[in-house]
Amino acid sequence: MSERIRVYCILITDEGPREIVCDGSPNSPYTHDALGNTPTFMGSYEQNVYLMGLAEPPTGCALVPDHMIPPGSREPGSLPSPLLLTRLDDEFEPADFRMVDYQRMFDGRT
C-alpha cells in the first residue's frame, strides 16, 4: 500500500478560512472529501490555484461572504459554503496552499 501524501488546502466557510490537511495521493478524491460532496470548479487564480465548491449546494446553506473570497477569475458575489482553495503543480498533482498564500491573495502577492 502506498503512503498517503499530505497536502494543505484552505477550506472557507461562512465562519472564515482555515487550513486543512488533505490526502494528495494520486487519484485521491480530496476535493470531494474536503467539501463533503461532489465538487465543481468555481474560479481560478495565478500560481495554479483553483476555487472549488459544491456542485449541488444544499437548500438554505450558509453563504461565504464576498470579502472572504479572494478577488480574481471567479463567480461573483457571496458563494455557497463551503469553498476549497487548492493548488496544482505543473503535472496537475495537488500541491500545498497554506494560510499565508491565502492571505497574500488579498494584496496581490500570490
MDAnalysis code that builds the backbone (N, CA, C; Angstrom):
import MDAnalysis as mda
import numpy as np

u = mda.Universe.empty(330, n_residues=110, atom_resindex=np.repeat(np.arange(110), 3), trajectory=True)
u.add_TopologyAttr("name", ["N", "CA", "C"] * 110)
u.add_TopologyAttr("resid", np.arange(1, 111))
u.add_TopologyAttr("resname", ["MET", "SER", "GLU", "ARG", "ILE", "ARG", "VAL", "TYR", "CYS", "ILE", "LEU", "ILE", "THR", "ASP", "GLU", "GLY", "PRO", "ARG", "GLU", "ILE", "VAL", "CYS", "ASP", "GLY", "SER", "PRO", "ASN", "SER", "PRO", "TYR", "THR", "HIS", "ASP", "ALA", "LEU", "GLY", "ASN", "THR", "PRO", "THR", "PHE", "MET", "GLY", "SER", "TYR", "GLU", "GLN", "ASN", "VAL", "TYR", "LEU", "MET", "GLY", "LEU", "ALA", "GLU", "PRO", "PRO", "THR", "GLY", "CYS", "ALA", "LEU", "VAL", "PRO", "ASP", "HIS", "MET", "ILE", "PRO", "PRO", "GLY", "SER", "ARG", "GLU", "PRO", "GLY", "SER", "LEU", "PRO", "SER", "PRO", "LEU", "LEU", "LEU", "THR", "ARG", "LEU", "ASP", "ASP", "GLU", "PHE", "GLU", "PRO", "ALA", "ASP", "PHE", "ARG", "MET", "VAL", "ASP", "TYR", "GLN", "ARG", "MET", "PHE", "ASP", "GLY", "ARG", "THR"])
u.atoms.positions = np.array([
    [0.847, -1.174, 0.000],
    [0.000, 0.000, 0.000],
    [0.896, 1.241, 0.000],
    [0.557, 2.208, -0.831],
    [1.376, 3.413, -0.901],
    [1.047, 4.344, 0.262],
    [2.031, 5.146, 0.612],
    [1.876, 6.095, 1.714],
    [1.063, 7.301, 1.253],
    [0.200, 7.790, 2.132],
    [-0.589, 8.981, 1.812],
    [0.320, 10.196, 1.702],
    [0.003, 11.045, 0.758],
    [0.725, 12.295, 0.578],
    [-0.119, 13.404, 1.193],
    [0.457, 14.103, 2.170],
    [-0.258, 15.209, 2.817],
    [-0.128, 16.470, 1.982],
    [-1.242, 17.137, 1.805],
    [-1.247, 18.401, 1.083],
    [-2.167, 19.362, 1.841],
    [-1.741, 20.614, 1.918],
    [-2.516, 21.636, 2.624],
    [-3.396, 22.409, 1.648],
    [-4.630, 22.680, 2.076],
    [-5.596, 23.472, 1.315],
    [-6.271, 24.437, 2.281],
    [-7.029, 25.361, 1.734],
    [-7.802, 26.285, 2.562],
    [-9.287, 25.999, 2.355],
    [-9.962, 25.684, 3.454],
    [-11.407, 25.492, 3.450],
    [-12.035, 26.782, 3.975],
    [-12.964, 27.347, 3.205],
    [-13.619, 28.595, 3.602],
    [-15.099, 28.317, 3.841],
    [-15.568, 28.675, 5.026],
    [-16.995, 28.587, 5.343],
    [-17.484, 29.986, 5.696],
    [-18.754, 30.091, 6.033],
    [-19.290, 31.390, 6.432],
    [-18.637, 31.901, 7.711],
    [-17.955, 31.011, 8.449],
    [-17.259, 31.408, 9.678],
    [-15.826, 31.854, 9.429],
    [-15.323, 31.646, 8.216],
    [-13.977, 32.076, 7.884],
    [-13.137, 30.966, 7.277],
    [-11.897, 31.301, 6.898],
    [-10.998, 30.323, 6.290],
    [-10.210, 29.558, 7.350],
    [-9.850, 28.325, 7.007],
    [-8.945, 27.556, 7.866],
    [-8.145, 26.599, 7.001],
    [-6.940, 26.374, 7.453],
    [-6.041, 25.465, 6.755],
    [-6.397, 24.034, 7.132],
    [-6.508, 23.161, 6.131],
    [-6.787, 21.754, 6.385],
    [-5.744, 20.898, 5.687],
    [-5.599, 19.674, 6.152],
    [-4.694, 18.706, 5.532],
    [-5.543, 17.707, 4.768],
    [-5.189, 17.477, 3.515],
    [-5.920, 16.546, 2.656],
    [-4.985, 15.443, 2.178],
    [-5.578, 14.397, 1.641],
    [-4.826, 13.301, 1.038],
    [-4.525, 13.678, -0.407],
    [-3.279, 14.011, -0.692],
    [-2.883, 14.408, -2.028],
    [-2.346, 13.268, -2.866],
    [-2.595, 12.028, -2.445],
    [-2.134, 10.856, -3.190],
    [-2.773, 10.825, -4.578],
    [-2.094, 10.197, -5.549],
    [-2.680, 10.084, -6.890],
    [-4.082, 9.468, -6.827],
    [-4.987, 10.020, -7.598],
    [-6.381, 9.567, -7.696],
    [-7.191, 9.758, -6.417],
    [-6.679, 10.514, -5.465],
    [-7.425, 10.788, -4.234],
    [-8.586, 11.735, -4.541],
    [-9.765, 11.453, -3.998],
    [-10.899, 12.368, -4.176],
    [-10.882, 13.473, -3.115],
    [-9.723, 14.099, -2.906],
    [-9.564, 15.027, -1.782],
    [-10.514, 16.219, -1.838],
    [-10.859, 16.708, -3.028],
    [-11.791, 17.836, -3.078],
    [-13.182, 17.394, -2.619],
    [-13.597, 16.221, -3.030],
    [-14.881, 15.655, -2.584],
    [-14.856, 15.451, -1.075],
    [-13.776, 14.875, -0.581],
    [-13.662, 14.612, 0.856],
    [-13.696, 15.909, 1.669],
    [-12.980, 16.926, 1.208],
    [-12.903, 18.191, 1.951],
    [-14.239, 18.935, 1.952],
    [-14.938, 18.904, 0.822],
    [-16.200, 19.637, 0.708],
    [-17.399, 18.833, 1.210],
    [-17.261, 17.513, 1.249],
    [-18.336, 16.674, 1.757],
    [-19.309, 16.174, 0.708],
    [-19.059, 16.485, -0.562],
    [-19.918, 16.007, -1.638],
    [-19.249, 16.341, -2.972],
    [-19.965, 16.168, -4.069],
    [-19.414, 16.360, -5.407],
    [-18.977, 17.813, -5.616],
    [-17.696, 18.017, -5.976],
    [-17.193, 19.379, -6.186],
    [-17.447, 19.884, -7.604],
    [-17.367, 21.194, -7.745],
    [-17.410, 21.829, -9.051],
    [-16.419, 22.990, -9.058],
    [-15.919, 23.312, -10.237],
    [-14.972, 24.408, -10.432],
    [-15.720, 25.733, -10.318],
    [-15.176, 26.667, -9.527],
    [-15.833, 27.962, -9.348],
    [-14.941, 29.154, -9.672],
    [-13.651, 28.910, -9.899],
    [-12.775, 30.018, -10.229],
    [-11.325, 29.590, -10.288],
    [-10.499, 30.479, -10.833],
    [-9.066, 30.191, -10.916],
    [-8.275, 31.465, -10.657],
    [-7.040, 31.253, -10.270],
    [-6.143, 32.344, -9.908],
    [-4.757, 32.043, -10.464],
    [-3.865, 33.016, -10.340],
    [-2.467, 32.800, -10.725],
    [-1.859, 31.719, -9.847],
    [-0.720, 31.222, -10.248],
    [0.030, 30.216, -9.488],
    [-0.710, 28.875, -9.408],
    [-1.562, 28.574, -10.404],
    [-2.274, 27.287, -10.453],
    [-3.149, 27.047, -9.232],
    [-3.820, 28.097, -8.752],
    [-4.724, 27.990, -7.610],
    [-6.158, 27.965, -8.144],
    [-6.967, 27.054, -7.583],
    [-8.334, 26.859, -8.056],
    [-9.320, 26.933, -6.901],
    [-10.492, 27.490, -7.183],
    [-11.574, 27.593, -6.214],
    [-12.623, 26.544, -6.565],
    [-12.927, 25.695, -5.590],
    [-13.904, 24.630, -5.771],
    [-15.054, 24.842, -4.794],
    [-16.229, 24.438, -5.197],
    [-17.401, 24.489, -4.336],
    [-18.250, 23.258, -4.583],
    [-19.379, 23.182, -3.934],
    [-20.280, 22.049, -4.120],
    [-21.053, 22.186, -5.425],
    [-21.131, 21.090, -6.183],
    [-21.885, 21.099, -7.434],
    [-23.365, 21.347, -7.171],
    [-23.874, 20.802, -6.075],
    [-25.273, 20.987, -5.706],
    [-25.350, 21.357, -4.225],
    [-25.168, 22.642, -3.908],
    [-25.232, 23.054, -2.503],
    [-26.617, 22.775, -1.918],
    [-26.671, 22.393, -0.645],
    [-27.971, 22.145, -0.027],
    [-28.821, 23.420, 0.017],
    [-30.109, 23.257, -0.097],
    [-31.027, 24.390, 0.006],
    [-30.853, 25.059, 1.362],
    [-30.733, 26.370, 1.334],
    [-30.620, 27.129, 2.578],
    [-29.249, 27.101, 3.226],
    [-28.233, 26.641, 2.497],
    [-26.889, 26.596, 3.093],
    [-26.369, 28.016, 3.324],
    [-25.453, 28.138, 4.249],
    [-24.836, 29.435, 4.543],
    [-24.027, 29.907, 3.337],
    [-23.842, 31.209, 3.243],
    [-23.036, 31.794, 2.171],
    [-21.707, 32.278, 2.730],
    [-20.655, 32.095, 1.939],
    [-19.350, 32.656, 2.278],
    [-19.372, 34.100, 1.795],
    [-19.175, 35.065, 2.692],
    [-19.200, 36.472, 2.284],
    [-18.132, 36.779, 1.232],
    [-18.481, 37.668, 0.331],
    [-17.596, 38.062, -0.764],
    [-16.212, 38.475, -0.270],
    [-16.122, 39.164, 0.868],
    [-14.827, 39.658, 1.346],
    [-13.894, 38.538, 1.821],
    [-14.404, 37.312, 1.995],
    [-13.554, 36.184, 2.388],
    [-13.037, 35.398, 1.183],
    [-13.547, 35.727, -0.001],
    [-13.162, 35.014, -1.217],
    [-12.189, 35.895, -1.985],
    [-10.982, 35.393, -2.274],
    [-10.003, 36.229, -2.973],
    [-10.535, 36.753, -4.305],
    [-10.186, 38.002, -4.636],
    [-10.599, 38.550, -5.926],
    [-9.878, 37.820, -7.053],
    [-10.513, 37.736, -8.199],
    [-9.899, 37.069, -9.341],
    [-10.959, 36.555, -10.292],
    [-10.587, 35.579, -11.098],
    [-11.499, 34.987, -12.078],
    [-12.368, 33.944, -11.391],
    [-13.490, 34.399, -10.855],
    [-14.376, 33.512, -10.106],
    [-15.813, 33.978, -10.248],
    [-16.723, 33.136, -9.773],
    [-18.130, 33.521, -9.724],
    [-18.243, 34.774, -8.847],
    [-19.047, 35.763, -9.234],
    [-19.149, 37.000, -8.445],
    [-20.018, 36.847, -7.199],
    [-19.786, 37.720, -6.223],
    [-20.615, 37.796, -5.026],
    [-20.331, 36.722, -4.003],
    [-21.221, 36.626, -3.015],
    [-21.121, 35.592, -1.988],
    [-21.428, 34.242, -2.625],
    [-20.770, 33.196, -2.135],
    [-20.939, 31.858, -2.710],
    [-21.341, 30.864, -1.626],
    [-22.044, 29.783, -2.018],
    [-22.470, 28.779, -1.036],
    [-21.287, 28.128, -0.329],
    [-21.433, 27.959, 0.969],
    [-20.420, 27.325, 1.809],
    [-20.580, 25.809, 1.731],
    [-19.458, 25.082, 1.786],
    [-18.069, 25.500, 1.913],
    [-17.413, 25.685, 0.545],
    [-16.246, 26.338, 0.569],
    [-15.399, 26.504, -0.609],
    [-14.023, 25.938, -0.290],
    [-13.308, 25.524, -1.324],
    [-11.964, 24.986, -1.145],
    [-11.020, 25.673, -2.116],
    [-9.919, 26.208, -1.589],
    [-8.835, 26.733, -2.422],
    [-7.724, 25.700, -2.423],
    [-7.331, 25.281, -3.616],
    [-6.300, 24.264, -3.753],
    [-5.334, 24.671, -4.855],
    [-4.122, 24.172, -4.771],
    [-3.101, 24.451, -5.786],
    [-2.724, 23.134, -6.457],
    [-2.480, 23.202, -7.765],
    [-1.977, 22.050, -8.506],
    [-0.611, 22.405, -9.067],
    [0.281, 21.424, -9.104],
    [1.603, 21.675, -9.674],
    [1.536, 21.563, -11.200],
    [2.681, 21.639, -11.850],
    [2.715, 21.614, -13.313],
    [2.259, 20.285, -13.910],
    [2.243, 19.224, -13.102],
    [1.755, 17.915, -13.549],
    [0.309, 17.690, -13.104],
    [-0.337, 18.747, -12.625],
    [-1.726, 18.715, -12.146],
    [-1.920, 17.811, -10.936],
    [-0.883, 17.709, -10.114],
    [-0.966, 16.999, -8.838],
    [-1.161, 18.036, -7.733],
    [-1.890, 17.696, -6.670],
    [-2.096, 18.648, -5.576],
    [-0.779, 19.115, -4.961],
    [-0.712, 20.394, -4.653],
    [0.457, 20.997, -4.009],
    [-0.038, 21.858, -2.849],
    [0.838, 22.121, -1.903],
    [0.448, 22.883, -0.718],
    [-0.060, 24.280, -1.064],
    [-1.135, 24.653, -0.406],
    [-1.670, 26.006, -0.442],
    [-2.002, 26.339, 1.001],
    [-1.175, 27.196, 1.612],
    [-1.249, 27.459, 3.053],
    [-1.978, 28.776, 3.344],
    [-2.205, 29.023, 4.623],
    [-2.906, 30.239, 5.049],
    [-2.157, 31.496, 4.606],
    [-0.840, 31.471, 4.650],
    [-0.066, 32.632, 4.210],
    [-0.306, 32.895, 2.723],
    [-0.478, 31.843, 1.925],
    [-0.777, 32.004, 0.498],
    [-2.151, 32.642, 0.306],
    [-3.119, 32.179, 1.092],
    [-4.475, 32.742, 1.050],
    [-4.432, 34.237, 1.378],
    [-3.734, 34.599, 2.446],
    [-3.668, 35.998, 2.865],
    [-3.000, 36.872, 1.810],
    [-1.998, 36.347, 1.145],
    [-1.294, 37.115, 0.104],
    [-2.181, 37.399, -1.102],
    [-3.183, 36.564, -1.332],
    [-4.063, 36.768, -2.487],
    [-4.848, 38.074, -2.383],
    [-5.050, 38.555, -1.174],
    [-5.818, 39.779, -0.985],
    [-4.996, 41.036, -1.222],
    [-3.678, 40.898, -1.214],
    [-2.854, 42.068, -1.525],
    [-2.047, 41.855, -2.802],
    [-2.473, 40.872, -3.617],
    [-1.888, 40.679, -4.937],
    [-0.533, 40.016, -4.966],
    [-0.133, 39.329, -3.895],
    [1.196, 38.706, -3.863],
    [1.106, 37.183, -3.905],
    [0.296, 36.616, -4.806],
    [0.146, 35.162, -4.866],
    [1.428, 34.468, -5.215],
])
